[in-house]
Amino acid sequence: MDFYIVNTGAFLIAITILTLTPGLDTALVIRNTTRSGSIDGCVTSLGICCGLFVHAALSAIGISAILLQSAELFHAMKLLGAAYLIYLGITGLISVWKGQGKLDVTSGAVGKPLSVKRSFREGLLSNVLNPKTAVFYLAFLPQFINPEHSPLLQSLFMAAIHFVIAMIWQCGIATMIHSAKNWIQNSSMMKWMEGVTGAVLVSLGLKLALDNN
């Protein structure tokens, strides 16, 4: 089956908690919702999530090229990816320890009329042009790729799962913006989410590194 991925449970846990953690995508959805309403926020989310397929396809091209070279190189790439997840987790924990990372969602003009094209374009370009997303997908997806099946189909399948989770979360934020804005900007809540995410990423990275074979 071409859509079969390995460590499915670990993938769902990791991609869900990463989606729920406030970041650039969340900030853009909140800003645009404040600007023109919940539809603006949902359309922005759609643009962001469509960008995931671009990163998945580019990641699959890189993975396929590496698989053609050698299985050992693919294994090394997975180890580097696991190390990157650990790095992301440690970075988050350090941010909590230093008291950094409060999300700023106050920028942007308020009261502008809704423009579907503008909102979709802002979301799409924000995601596609974000180098952190590109690096993350290239490091993250190989952990769950089955070399015996198509890397492209598996990558797109994982992007589709990410798409659904992110759309549900971000559109939920857009429809509850007044309460969600205060909740997300709450310093103690932000620290708690950063801490949990950091710990999960470190443990997941260690698990994937030790389970590689």
KEZANU-192248 format. One line per field, with one value per atom (N, C-alpha, C, O): residue number from 1; atom name; y, x, z; chain. Coordinates in steps of 0.02 Angstrom, whole numbers. Atoms other than C-alpha are relative to their C-alpha. Layout:
BEGIN
num = NUM, ...
atomo = CA, ...
north = Y, ...
east = X, ...
up = Z, ...
cadena = A, ...
This chain:
BEGIN
num = 1, 1, 1, 1, 2, 2, 2, 2, 3, 3, 3, 3, 4, 4, 4, 4, 5, 5, 5, 5, 6, 6, 6, 6, 7, 7, 7, 7, 8, 8, 8, 8, 9, 9, 9, 9, 10, 10, 10, 10, 11, 11, 11, 11, 12, 12, 12, 12, 13, 13, 13, 13, 14, 14, 14, 14, 15, 15, 15, 15, 16, 16, 16, 16, 17, 17, 17, 17, 18, 18, 18, 18, 19, 19, 19, 19, 20, 20, 20, 20, 21, 21, 21, 21, 22, 22, 22, 22, 23, 23, 23, 23, 24, 24, 24, 24, 25, 25, 25, 25, 26, 26, 26, 26, 27, 27, 27, 27, 28, 28, 28, 28, 29, 29, 29, 29, 30, 30, 30, 30, 31, 31, 31, 31, 32, 32, 32, 32, 33, 33, 33, 33, 34, 34, 34, 34, 35, 35, 35, 35, 36, 36, 36, 36, 37, 37, 37, 37, 38, 38, 38, 38, 39, 39, 39, 39, 40, 40, 40, 40, 41, 41, 41, 41, 42, 42, 42, 42, 43, 43, 43, 43, 44, 44, 44, 44, 45, 45, 45, 45, 46, 46, 46, 46, 47, 47, 47, 47, 48, 48, 48, 48, 49, 49, 49, 49, 50, 50, 50, 50, 51, 51, 51, 51, 52, 52, 52, 52, 53, 53, 53, 53, 54, 54, 54, 54, 55, 55, 55, 55, 56, 56, 56, 56, 57, 57, 57, 57, 58, 58, 58, 58, 59, 59, 59, 59, 60, 60, 60, 60, 61, 61, 61, 61, 62, 62, 62, 62, 63, 63, 63, 63, 64, 64, 64, 64, 65, 65, 65, 65, 66, 66, 66, 66, 67, 67, 67, 67, 68, 68, 68, 68, 69, 69, 69, 69, 70, 70, 70, 70, 71, 71, 71, 71, 72, 72, 72, 72, 73, 73, 73, 73, 74, 74, 74, 74, 75, 75, 75, 75, 76, 76, 76, 76, 77, 77, 77, 77, 78, 78, 78, 78, 79, 79, 79, 79, 80, 80, 80, 80, 81, 81, 81, 81, 82, 82, 82, 82, 83, 83, 83, 83, 84, 84, 84, 84, 85, 85, 85, 85, 86, 86, 86, 86, 87, 87, 87, 87, 88, 88, 88, 88, 89, 89, 89, 89, 90, 90, 90, 90, 91, 91, 91, 91, 92, 92, 92, 92, 93, 93, 93, 93, 94, 94, 94, 94, 95, 95, 95, 95, 96, 96, 96, 96, 97, 97, 97, 97, 98, 98, 98, 98, 99, 99, 99, 99, 100, 100, 100, 100, 101, 101, 101, 101, 102, 102, 102, 102, 103, 103, 103, 103, 104, 104, 104, 104, 105, 105, 105, 105, 106, 106, 106, 106, 107, 107, 107, 107, 108, 108, 108, 108, 109, 109, 109, 109, 110, 110, 110, 110, 111, 111, 111, 111, 112, 112, 112, 112, 113, 113, 113, 113, 114, 114, 114, 114, 115, 115, 115, 115, 116, 116, 116, 116, 117, 117, 117, 117, 118, 118, 118, 118, 119, 119, 119, 119, 120, 120, 120, 120, 121, 121, 121, 121, 122, 122, 122, 122, 123, 123, 123, 123, 124, 124, 124, 124, 125, 125, 125, 125, 126, 126, 126, 126, 127, 127, 127, 127, 128, 128, 128, 128, 129, 129, 129, 129, 130, 130, 130, 130, 131, 131, 131, 131, 132, 132, 132, 132, 133, 133, 133, 133, 134, 134, 134, 134, 135, 135, 135, 135, 136, 136, 136, 136, 137, 137, 137, 137, 138, 138, 138, 138, 139, 139, 139, 139, 140, 140, 140, 140, 141, 141, 141, 141, 142, 142, 142, 142, 143, 143, 143, 143, 144, 144, 144, 144, 145, 145, 145, 145, 146, 146, 146, 146, 147, 147, 147, 147, 148, 148, 148, 148, 149, 149, 149, 149, 150, 150, 150, 150, 151, 151, 151, 151, 152, 152, 152, 152, 153, 153, 153, 153, 154, 154, 154, 154, 155, 155, 155, 155, 156, 156, 156, 156, 157, 157, 157, 157, 158, 158, 158, 158, 159, 159, 159, 159, 160, 160, 160, 160, 161, 161, 161, 161, 162, 162, 162, 162, 163, 163, 163, 163, 164, 164, 164, 164, 165, 165, 165, 165, 166, 166, 166, 166, 167, 167, 167, 167, 168, 168, 168, 168, 169, 169, 169, 169, 170, 170, 170, 170, 171, 171, 171, 171, 172, 172, 172, 172, 173, 173, 173, 173, 174, 174, 174, 174, 175, 175, 175, 175, 176, 176, 176, 176, 177, 177, 177, 177, 178, 178, 178, 178, 179, 179, 179, 179, 180, 180, 180, 180, 181, 181, 181, 181, 182, 182, 182, 182, 183, 183, 183, 183, 184, 184, 184, 184, 185, 185, 185, 185, 186, 186, 186, 186, 187, 187, 187, 187, 188, 188, 188, 188, 189, 189, 189, 189, 190, 190, 190, 190, 191, 191, 191, 191, 192, 192, 192, 192, 193, 193, 193, 193, 194, 194, 194, 194, 195, 195, 195, 195, 196, 196, 196, 196, 197, 197, 197, 197, 198, 198, 198, 198, 199, 199, 199, 199, 200, 200, 200, 200, 201, 201, 201, 201, 202, 202, 202, 202, 203, 203, 203, 203, 204, 204, 204, 204, 205, 205, 205, 205, 206, 206, 206, 206, 207, 207, 207, 207, 208, 208, 208, 208, 209, 209, 209, 209, 210, 210, 210, 210, 211, 211, 211, 211, 212, 212, 212, 212, 213, 213, 213, 213
atomo = N, CA, C, O, N, CA, C, O, N, CA, C, O, N, CA, C, O, N, CA, C, O, N, CA, C, O, N, CA, C, O, N, CA, C, O, N, CA, C, O, N, CA, C, O, N, CA, C, O, N, CA, C, O, N, CA, C, O, N, CA, C, O, N, CA, C, O, N, CA, C, O, N, CA, C, O, N, CA, C, O, N, CA, C, O, N, CA, C, O, N, CA, C, O, N, CA, C, O, N, CA, C, O, N, CA, C, O, N, CA, C, O, N, CA, C, O, N, CA, C, O, N, CA, C, O, N, CA, C, O, N, CA, C, O, N, CA, C, O, N, CA, C, O, N, CA, C, O, N, CA, C, O, N, CA, C, O, N, CA, C, O, N, CA, C, O, N, CA, C, O, N, CA, C, O, N, CA, C, O, N, CA, C, O, N, CA, C, O, N, CA, C, O, N, CA, C, O, N, CA, C, O, N, CA, C, O, N, CA, C, O, N, CA, C, O, N, CA, C, O, N, CA, C, O, N, CA, C, O, N, CA, C, O, N, CA, C, O, N, CA, C, O, N, CA, C, O, N, CA, C, O, N, CA, C, O, N, CA, C, O, N, CA, C, O, N, CA, C, O, N, CA, C, O, N, CA, C, O, N, CA, C, O, N, CA, C, O, N, CA, C, O, N, CA, C, O, N, CA, C, O, N, CA, C, O, N, CA, C, O, N, CA, C, O, N, CA, C, O, N, CA, C, O, N, CA, C, O, N, CA, C, O, N, CA, C, O, N, CA, C, O, N, CA, C, O, N, CA, C, O, N, CA, C, O, N, CA, C, O, N, CA, C, O, N, CA, C, O, N, CA, C, O, N, CA, C, O, N, CA, C, O, N, CA, C, O, N, CA, C, O, N, CA, C, O, N, CA, C, O, N, CA, C, O, N, CA, C, O, N, CA, C, O, N, CA, C, O, N, CA, C, O, N, CA, C, O, N, CA, C, O, N, CA, C, O, N, CA, C, O, N, CA, C, O, N, CA, C, O, N, CA, C, O, N, CA, C, O, N, CA, C, O, N, CA, C, O, N, CA, C, O, N, CA, C, O, N, CA, C, O, N, CA, C, O, N, CA, C, O, N, CA, C, O, N, CA, C, O, N, CA, C, O, N, CA, C, O, N, CA, C, O, N, CA, C, O, N, CA, C, O, N, CA, C, O, N, CA, C, O, N, CA, C, O, N, CA, C, O, N, CA, C, O, N, CA, C, O, N, CA, C, O, N, CA, C, O, N, CA, C, O, N, CA, C, O, N, CA, C, O, N, CA, C, O, N, CA, C, O, N, CA, C, O, N, CA, C, O, N, CA, C, O, N, CA, C, O, N, CA, C, O, N, CA, C, O, N, CA, C, O, N, CA, C, O, N, CA, C, O, N, CA, C, O, N, CA, C, O, N, CA, C, O, N, CA, C, O, N, CA, C, O, N, CA, C, O, N, CA, C, O, N, CA, C, O, N, CA, C, O, N, CA, C, O, N, CA, C, O, N, CA, C, O, N, CA, C, O, N, CA, C, O, N, CA, C, O, N, CA, C, O, N, CA, C, O, N, CA, C, O, N, CA, C, O, N, CA, C, O, N, CA, C, O, N, CA, C, O, N, CA, C, O, N, CA, C, O, N, CA, C, O, N, CA, C, O, N, CA, C, O, N, CA, C, O, N, CA, C, O, N, CA, C, O, N, CA, C, O, N, CA, C, O, N, CA, C, O, N, CA, C, O, N, CA, C, O, N, CA, C, O, N, CA, C, O, N, CA, C, O, N, CA, C, O, N, CA, C, O, N, CA, C, O, N, CA, C, O, N, CA, C, O, N, CA, C, O, N, CA, C, O, N, CA, C, O, N, CA, C, O, N, CA, C, O, N, CA, C, O, N, CA, C, O, N, CA, C, O, N, CA, C, O, N, CA, C, O, N, CA, C, O, N, CA, C, O, N, CA, C, O, N, CA, C, O, N, CA, C, O, N, CA, C, O, N, CA, C, O, N, CA, C, O, N, CA, C, O, N, CA, C, O, N, CA, C, O, N, CA, C, O, N, CA, C, O, N, CA, C, O, N, CA, C, O, N, CA, C, O, N, CA, C, O, N, CA, C, O, N, CA, C, O, N, CA, C, O, N, CA, C, O, N, CA, C, O
north = -60, 0, 62, 71, -57, 163, 52, 94, -50, 265, -23, 13, 26, 157, 40, 50, -35, 255, -37, -69, 34, 190, 48, 109, -40, 249, 48, 107, -43, 314, 36, 95, -30, 344, 58, 111, -52, 444, 60, 118, -55, 547, 41, 102, -36, 591, 42, 98, -37, 642, 61, 116, -55, 747, 55, 114, -51, 835, 38, 97, -33, 872, 51, 108, -45, 948, 58, 114, -54, 1049, 49, 110, -43, 1115, 43, 101, -36, 1165, 53, 97, -48, 1261, 67, 68, -65, 1449, 17, 7, -19, 1511, 50, 84, -48, 1612, -11, 38, 13, 1525, 23, 55, -20, 1551, 76, 104, -73, 1733, 32, 81, -28, 1766, -10, 35, 13, 1684, 47, 74, -44, 1785, 72, 107, -68, 1948, 13, 64, -11, 1925, -7, 25, 5, 1871, 66, 90, -65, 2030, 54, 101, -50, 2126, 1, 54, 2, 2065, -53, -61, 49, 1928, -72, -85, 71, 1739, -30, -75, 26, 1707, 16, -26, -20, 1803, -48, -71, 46, 1694, -70, -101, 67, 1532, -5, -55, 0, 1580, 4, -27, -3, 1626, -69, -90, 68, 1455, -47, -89, 42, 1373, 11, -37, -14, 1461, -30, -60, 28, 1410, -76, -103, 73, 1228, -26, -80, 21, 1219, 2, -37, -4, 1270, -62, -77, 62, 1109, -50, -87, 49, 1008, 18, -26, -21, 1112, -26, -54, 24, 1071, -76, -104, 74, 888, -25, -72, 22, 872, 13, -31, -15, 958, -47, -69, 47, 849, -69, -103, 67, 691, -5, -57, 0, 740, -11, -50, 10, 754, -70, -99, 67, 591, -52, -99, 48, 499, -1, -54, -4, 562, -35, -69, 32, 503, -76, -113, 72, 332, -32, -89, 26, 311, -7, -49, 4, 340, -61, -103, 58, 216, -1, 50, 8, 146, 29, 56, -26, 197, 76, 103, -73, 379, 20, 70, -13, 373, -9, 31, 12, 300, 59, 81, -57, 441, 62, 101, -57, 568, -5, 46, 9, 494, 17, 47, -16, 508, 75, 103, -73, 689, 33, 82, -25, 718, -8, 37, 11, 641, 50, 75, -49, 753, 70, 108, -65, 903, 7, 61, -2, 858, 13, 51, -10, 848, 72, 103, -70, 1017, 47, 94, -42, 1094, -3, 47, 8, 1022, 36, 70, -34, 1085, 75, 111, -72, 1257, 26, 79, -19, 1263, 2, 47, 3, 1212, 58, 86, -57, 1343, 65, 109, -60, 1474, 8, 63, -2, 1428, 20, 61, -14, 1433, 74, 103, -70, 1607, 48, 108, -42, 1668, 37, 92, -33, 1709, -29, -78, 31, 1679, 20, -18, -21, 1778, 17, 53, -7, 1776, 70, 92, -66, 1946, -5, -23, 4, 1952, 67, 70, -65, 2137, 41, 93, -39, 2193, -7, -56, 4, 2230, 46, 58, -46, 2349, -36, -92, 29, 2318, 35, 95, -29, 2344, 3, 34, 2, 2313, -45, -94, 44, 2238, -68, -73, 68, 2052, -5, 16, 17, 2000, -71, -86, 71, 1812, -13, -51, 9, 1822, 23, -11, -27, 1930, -47, -61, 43, 1817, -66, -90, 64, 1656, 10, -31, -12, 1732, 12, -14, -12, 1794, -65, -76, 63, 1623, -46, -76, 45, 1527, 22, -19, -25, 1638, -3, -17, 4, 1644, -69, -77, 69, 1455, -23, -50, 24, 1419, 32, 0, -37, 1552, -4, 29, 8, 1500, -55, -113, 51, 1412, -50, -107, 45, 1339, -58, -115, 54, 1241, -48, -109, 42, 1177, -46, -106, 40, 1119, -51, -108, 46, 1043, -60, -117, 54, 941, -47, -108, 42, 880, -43, -99, 38, 825, -46, -100, 35, 765, -59, -114, 52, 664, -65, -118, 63, 539, -49, -109, 44, 472, -50, -103, 40, 399, -28, -57, 26, 353, -73, -93, 71, 170, -2, 11, -1, 153, -46, -38, 48, 11, 29, -2, -30, 128, 71, 96, -65, 295, 55, 70, -56, 437, 58, 92, -55, 563, -10, 35, 13, 480, 1, 26, 0, 452, 70, 88, -69, 632, 40, 78, -35, 700, -23, 16, 28, 584, 31, 49, -31, 651, 74, 100, -70, 829, 8, 57, -3, 791, -7, 28, 7, 734, 65, 89, -64, 891, 54, 96, -48, 993, -1, 51, 7, 925, 25, 63, -19, 948, 76, 107, -72, 1125, 40, 91, -36, 1180, 0, 52, 4, 1119, 47, 84, -41, 1205, 74, 114, -71, 1369, 31, 89, -26, 1388, 4, 48, -5, 1351, 64, 97, -62, 1494, 60, 107, -56, 1607, 12, 70, -8, 1574, 19, 40, -17, 1602, 51, 49, -44, 1744, 43, 54, -46, 1857, -33, -3, 35, 1728, -32, -35, 35, 1636, 47, 27, -47, 1793, 10, 7, -9, 1823, -64, -61, 64, 1638, -14, -35, 14, 1622, 48, 29, -49, 1782, -5, 27, 8, 1728, -29, -82, 19, 1715, -69, -109, 65, 1567, -57, -111, 52, 1469, -13, -70, 7, 1503, -41, -85, 37, 1440, -73, -117, 70, 1284, -38, -95, 33, 1242, -10, -63, 7, 1275, -56, -95, 51, 1165, -71, -116, 66, 1019, -21, -77, 14, 1031, -18, -66, 13, 1038, -69, -106, 65, 885, -57, -108, 51, 786, -8, -64, 4, 829, -33, -73, 31, 780, -75, -114, 72, 613, -36, -92, 30, 580, -7, -59, 3, 622, -56, -92, 54, 505, -68, -114, 63, 366, -19, -76, 13, 382, -16, -60, 13, 388, -70, -105, 65, 233, -57, -113, 52, 139, -8, -56, 5, 172, -65, -84, 62, 10, -13, -62
east = 43, 0, 44, 85, -45, 82, -9, 36, 11, 5, 23, 14, -21, 79, 59, 108, -55, 187, 17, -27, -22, 288, -9, -12, 7, 268, -59, -53, 58, 93, -22, -38, 21, 51, 46, 22, -48, 210, -10, -4, 11, 175, -61, -58, 61, -2, 10, -14, -13, 56, 43, 27, -47, 200, -32, -26, 27, 107, -58, -69, 54, -42, 26, 2, -25, 57, 38, 37, -35, 162, -50, -38, 52, 4, -33, -49, 33, -72, 44, 19, -46, 84, -2, 9, 4, 64, 66, 120, -58, 182, -20, -70, 12, 190, -69, -105, 64, 39, -58, -105, 53, -69, -6, -61, 0, -17, -31, -69, 28, -61, -75, -112, 72, -232, -36, -88, 30, -270, 0, -50, -4, -210, -52, -86, 46, -314, -73, -117, 68, -467, -19, -75, 12, -451, -11, -49, 4, -433, -67, -96, 61, -587, -51, -103, 49, -675, 23, 77, -18, -676, 11, 52, -10, -693, 70, 103, -68, -532, 51, 97, -45, -447, 0, 52, 6, -513, 31, 63, -30, -461, 76, 112, -72, -289, 27, 80, -19, -281, 2, 47, 0, -327, 63, 93, -62, -182, 60, 103, -55, -63, 4, 57, 2, -118, 13, 42, -16, -108, 75, 102, -72, 73, 35, 92, -30, 105, 15, 64, -9, 87, 62, 95, -60, 224, 62, 107, -57, 344, 5, 60, 0, 291, 29, 68, -25, 325, 75, 112, -72, 495, 40, 94, -33, 539, 5, 56, 1, 490, 52, 83, -51, 602, 69, 109, -64, 749, 9, 62, -2, 705, 11, 50, -7, 689, 72, 99, -68, 858, 49, 95, -44, 940, -9, 40, 13, 855, 34, 57, -33, 926, 75, 107, -72, 1101, 16, 57, -14, 1100, -48, -73, 41, 999, 35, 3, -39, 1140, -7, -11, 7, 1125, -69, -76, 68, 937, -3, -35, -2, 969, 34, 12, -35, 1093, -45, -44, 45, 963, -53, -72, 49, 837, 30, -3, -33, 962, 9, -1, -6, 995, -68, -72, 67, 808, -21, -51, 16, 788, 38, 11, -41, 930, -32, -30, 32, 838, -62, -74, 59, 679, 22, -10, -27, 782, 22, 10, -22, 858, -59, -57, 60, 685, -28, -49, 26, 630, 41, 14, -45, 782, -6, -5, 9, 762, -63, -62, 62, 583, 6, -19, -9, 633, 44, 32, -42, 771, -39, -30, 42, 645, -44, -53, 42, 532, 43, 22, -45, 679, 20, 26, -20, 729, -59, -51, 59, 549, -13, -42, 10, 546, -60, -89, 47, 422, -73, -115, 70, 263, -22, 12, 24, 161, -30, -73, 25, 130, -49, -30, 51, -33, -34, -89, 33, -69, 16, -14, -19, 15, -51, -89, 46, -83, -59, -82, 56, -223, -64, -75, 64, -394, -56, -53, 58, -558, 3, -40, -3, -503, -54, -71, 50, -635, 29, 89, -22, -625, 20, -17, -22, -525, 25, 77, -17, -522, 68, 109, -64, -378, 58, 110, -54, -274, 14, 72, -8, -304, 33, 78, -29, -266, 73, 116, -68, -110, 47, 103, -41, -45, 16, 73, -11, -69, 47, 92, -40, 6, 74, 118, -69, 160, 35, 95, -29, 187, 28, 81, -21, 200, 53, 105, -46, 287, 69, 120, -63, 421, 33, 83, -27, 453, 54, 36, -52, 623, -3, 20, 5, 587, -47, -34, 46, 440, 33, 25, -35, 547, 49, 52, -49, 685, -35, -13, 36, 560, -28, -20, 29, 472, 55, 46, -55, 638, 29, 52, -27, 694, -52, -36, 53, 526, -29, -36, 35, 445, 39, 9, -36, 587, -6, 3, 8, 557, -58, -59, 61, 392, -8, -60, 2, 433, 20, 70, -17, 430, 37, 6, -39, 571, -26, -9, 26, 477, -58, -80, 56, 338, 18, 71, -13, 325, 9, -38, -10, 403, -47, -70, 43, 298, -71, -99, 69, 130, -4, -52, 1, 176, 7, -27, -9, 235, -64, -84, 63, 76, -55, -97, 48, -27, 9, -40, -13, 58, -17, -42, 19, 35, -76, -100, 74, -151, -25, -72, 18, -162, 14, -28, -18, -71, -49, -68, 48, -189, -64, -89, 63, -344, 6, -36, -10, -275, 8, -23, -13, -212, -62, -75, 60, -373, -51, -81, 47, -480, 22, -19, -25, -368, -3, -28, -4, -342, -69, -81, 68, -523, -38, -80, 29, -574, 22, -18, -25, -463, -35, -54, 31, -538, -71, -93, 70, -716, -6, -59, 1, -670, 53, 84, -57, -549, 2, 56, -1, -602, 26, 65, -25, -573, 68, 111, -62, -434, 59, 114, -55, -331, 32, 93, -26, -315, 33, 84, -26, -286, 69, 115, -64, -146, 54, 112, -49, -62, 18, 65, -14, -66, 70, 85, -70, 116, 9, 48, -8, 96, -25, 5, 24, -7, 50, 62, -51, 124, 59, 84, -55, 261, -17, 24, 21, 162, 0, 25, 3, 132, 70, 84, -69, 314, 36, 72, -33, 372, -23, 19, 27, 257, 25, 47, -22, 301, 74, 94, -72, 487, 15, 56, -11, 480, -21, 13, 24, 378, 48, 63, -45, 495, 66, 93, -62, 650, -9, 31, 13, 574, -14, 8, 15, 508, 63, 74, -63, 676, 45, 75, -41, 766, -28, 10, 31, 640, 14, 33, -11, 656, 74, 89, -71, 846, 19, 57, -16, 855, -35, -10, 37, 724, 21, 0, -22, 809, 37, 81, -35, 861, -6, 20
up = 0, 0, 0, 45, 8, -57, 54, 64, -51, 84, 69, 118, -65, 222, 27, -8, -32, 343, 65, 95, -61, 491, 59, 51, -61, 672, -4, 12, 11, 634, 64, 62, -63, 817, 19, 41, -17, 846, -46, -24, 47, 689, 21, 21, -19, 745, 63, 67, -62, 919, -14, 8, 13, 855, -41, -23, 45, 715, 33, 19, -36, 828, 50, 52, -52, 970, -31, -5, 35, 848, -31, -32, 28, 765, 53, 42, -54, 931, 32, 67, -31, 984, -37, -98, 34, 948, -35, -8, 40, 813, -53, -47, 54, 653, -32, -44, 32, 574, 43, 19, -46, 728, 4, 3, -4, 739, -61, -56, 62, 557, -3, -24, 0, 574, 48, 32, -49, 730, -25, -19, 25, 652, -55, -54, 55, 495, 22, -6, -27, 595, 33, 25, -31, 696, -53, -42, 54, 533, -34, -46, 42, 440, 22, -12, -22, 539, -8, -33, -2, 555, -70, -78, 68, 367, -25, -56, 18, 339, 32, -1, -34, 469, -29, -36, 28, 394, -70, -86, 67, 217, 6, -32, -13, 284, 19, -4, -20, 366, -60, -65, 59, 201, -42, -66, 37, 115, 34, 1, -38, 253, -10, -23, 3, 246, -71, -79, 68, 56, -12, -51, 6, 73, 26, 5, -26, 169, -54, -51, 54, 9, -41, -69, 36, -73, 37, 6, -39, 69, -1, -3, 1, 68, -66, -66, 65, -119, -6, -30, 4, -107, 45, 28, -45, 42, -31, -25, 31, -53, -56, -65, 53, -199, 30, 3, -34, -80, 28, 24, -29, 7, -55, -46, 56, -160, -26, -41, 25, -218, 47, 25, -49, -57, -1, 4, 3, -68, -61, -57, 60, -244, 11, -21, -14, -174, 42, 23, -44, -30, 59, 81, -60, 115, 60, 106, -56, 232, 5, 60, 2, 178, 25, 61, -24, 209, 75, 110, -72, 382, 36, 89, -29, 417, 1, 49, 4, 361, 55, 85, -53, 483, 68, 110, -63, 624, 8, 62, -2, 579, 14, 50, -12, 576, 73, 102, -70, 748, 44, 93, -37, 810, -5, 42, 10, 737, 44, 72, -45, 832, 72, 108, -68, 992, 9, 61, -2, 951, 8, 47, -6, 926, 71, 99, -68, 1093, 51, 95, -47, 1187, -6, 44, 11, 1107, 34, 65, -33, 1169, 76, 108, -72, 1345, 24, 77, -18, 1348, -2, 40, 5, 1291, 61, 86, -60, 1437, 60, 101, -56, 1558, 3, 56, 3, 1498, 2, 6, -2, 1498, -63, -62, 64, 1313, -36, -13, 46, 1174, 5, -19, 1, 1207, -70, -106, 69, 1048, -11, 27, 17, 968, -58, -113, 52, 871, -11, -39, 1, 881, -63, -74, 59, 719, -55, -56, 57, 561, 9, 65, -3, 518, 17, -4, -20, 594, -38, -48, 32, 504, -75, -106, 73, 325, -27, 6, 30, 209, -19, -35, 16, 174, -73, -117, 67, 21, 2, 30, -2, -6, -32, -6, 35, -131, 43, 47, -42, -15, 59, 74, -58, 136, -18, 17, 21, 42, -20, -2, 23, -37, 60, 61, -59, 131, 36, 57, -34, 209, -38, -10, 42, 63, -1, 10, 4, 44, 67, 71, -67, 232, 13, 43, -12, 235, -50, -29, 52, 69, 7, -5, -4, 98, 69, 82, -68, 279, -1, -5, 2, 281, 57, 51, -57, 452, -15, 5, 19, 382, -49, -43, 48, 238, 34, 20, -36, 354, 44, 49, -44, 474, -39, -17, 40, 339, -25, -24, 25, 268, 55, 43, -57, 441, 31, 56, -36, 506, -39, -11, 38, 366, -9, -7, 10, 337, 58, 50, -58, 513, -10, 22, 8, 451, -71, -87, 69, 270, -1, 28, 13, 222, -67, -119, 61, 93, -55, -114, 49, 7, -40, -89, 35, -48, -23, -7, 31, -139, 53, 90, -47, -36, -15, 32, 18, -133, 26, 57, -23, -96, 76, 104, -73, 85, 28, 77, -23, 106, -9, 35, 12, 27, 47, 69, -47, 136, 70, 102, -65, 293, 0, 49, 6, 231, 3, 31, -2, 208, 72, 92, -71, 389, 37, 76, -30, 443, -20, 21, 27, 333, 40, 61, -36, 420, 72, 96, -69, 596, 6, 49, -3, 561, -17, 15, 18, 476, 57, 72, -56, 621, 57, 84, -55, 749, -16, 24, 17, 657, -13, 4, 10, 603, 66, 76, -67, 782, 35, 68, -29, 838, -32, 2, 35, 704, 24, 27, -21, 765, 74, 96, -72, 948, 16, 69, -4, 921, 63, 90, -57, 1064, 64, 101, -58, 1199, -14, 30, 16, 1108, -1, 17, 4, 1084, 69, 76, -67, 1270, 26, 61, -23, 1303, -29, 6, 33, 1176, 22, 27, -20, 1231, 74, 96, -71, 1413, 10, -16, -7, 1467, 31, 6, -34, 1586, -44, -43, 46, 1458, -55, -74, 52, 1325, 25, -9, -29, 1439, 10, -3, -11, 1482, -66, -68, 64, 1299, -29, -58, 25, 1252, 37, 7, -40, 1395, -18, -26, 18, 1352, -70, -80, 68, 1167, -1, -34, -2, 1204, 28, 0, -30, 1317, -47, -52, 47, 1189, -58, -78, 57, 1047, 18, -20, -22, 1146, 7, -17, -11, 1198, -66, -76, 65, 1022, -41, -73, 37, 943, 25, -14, -28, 1063, -18, -34, 17, 1030, -72, -87, 71, 841, -14, -54, 10, 851, 24, -9, -28, 960, -38, -41, 35, 858, -72, -105, 69, 690, -12, 26, 17, 607, -75, -100
cadena = A, A, A, A, A, A, A, A, A, A, A, A, A, A, A, A, A, A, A, A, A, A, A, A, A, A, A, A, A, A, A, A, A, A, A, A, A, A, A, A, A, A, A, A, A, A, A, A, A, A, A, A, A, A, A, A, A, A, A, A, A, A, A, A, A, A, A, A, A, A, A, A, A, A, A, A, A, A, A, A, A, A, A, A, A, A, A, A, A, A, A, A, A, A, A, A, A, A, A, A, A, A, A, A, A, A, A, A, A, A, A, A, A, A, A, A, A, A, A, A, A, A, A, A, A, A, A, A, A, A, A, A, A, A, A, A, A, A, A, A, A, A, A, A, A, A, A, A, A, A, A, A, A, A, A, A, A, A, A, A, A, A, A, A, A, A, A, A, A, A, A, A, A, A, A, A, A, A, A, A, A, A, A, A, A, A, A, A, A, A, A, A, A, A, A, A, A, A, A, A, A, A, A, A, A, A, A, A, A, A, A, A, A, A, A, A, A, A, A, A, A, A, A, A, A, A, A, A, A, A, A, A, A, A, A, A, A, A, A, A, A, A, A, A, A, A, A, A, A, A, A, A, A, A, A, A, A, A, A, A, A, A, A, A, A, A, A, A, A, A, A, A, A, A, A, A, A, A, A, A, A, A, A, A, A, A, A, A, A, A, A, A, A, A, A, A, A, A, A, A, A, A, A, A, A, A, A, A, A, A, A, A, A, A, A, A, A, A, A, A, A, A, A, A, A, A, A, A, A, A, A, A, A, A, A, A, A, A, A, A, A, A, A, A, A, A, A, A, A, A, A, A, A, A, A, A, A, A, A, A, A, A, A, A, A, A, A, A, A, A, A, A, A, A, A, A, A, A, A, A, A, A, A, A, A, A, A, A, A, A, A, A, A, A, A, A, A, A, A, A, A, A, A, A, A, A, A, A, A, A, A, A, A, A, A, A, A, A, A, A, A, A, A, A, A, A, A, A, A, A, A, A, A, A, A, A, A, A, A, A, A, A, A, A, A, A, A, A, A, A, A, A, A, A, A, A, A, A, A, A, A, A, A, A, A, A, A, A, A, A, A, A, A, A, A, A, A, A, A, A, A, A, A, A, A, A, A, A, A, A, A, A, A, A, A, A, A, A, A, A, A, A, A, A, A, A, A, A, A, A, A, A, A, A, A, A, A, A, A, A, A, A, A, A, A, A, A, A, A, A, A, A, A, A, A, A, A, A, A, A, A, A, A, A, A, A, A, A, A, A, A, A, A, A, A, A, A, A, A, A, A, A, A, A, A, A, A, A, A, A, A, A, A, A, A, A, A, A, A, A, A, A, A, A, A, A, A, A, A, A, A, A, A, A, A, A, A, A, A, A, A, A, A, A, A, A, A, A, A, A, A, A, A, A, A, A, A, A, A, A, A, A, A, A, A, A, A, A, A, A, A, A, A, A, A, A, A, A, A, A, A, A, A, A, A, A, A, A, A, A, A, A, A, A, A, A, A, A, A, A, A, A, A, A, A, A, A, A, A, A, A, A, A, A, A, A, A, A, A, A, A, A, A, A, A, A, A, A, A, A, A, A, A, A, A, A, A, A, A, A, A, A, A, A, A, A, A, A, A, A, A, A, A, A, A, A, A, A, A, A, A, A, A, A, A, A, A, A, A, A, A, A, A, A, A, A, A, A, A, A, A, A, A, A, A, A, A, A, A, A, A, A, A, A, A, A, A, A, A, A, A, A, A, A, A, A, A, A, A, A, A, A, A, A, A, A, A, A, A, A, A, A, A, A, A, A, A, A, A, A, A, A, A, A, A, A, A, A, A, A, A, A, A, A, A, A, A, A, A, A, A, A, A, A, A, A, A, A, A, A, A, A, A, A, A, A, A, A, A, A, A, A, A, A, A, A, A, A, A, A, A, A, A, A, A, A, A, A, A, A, A, A
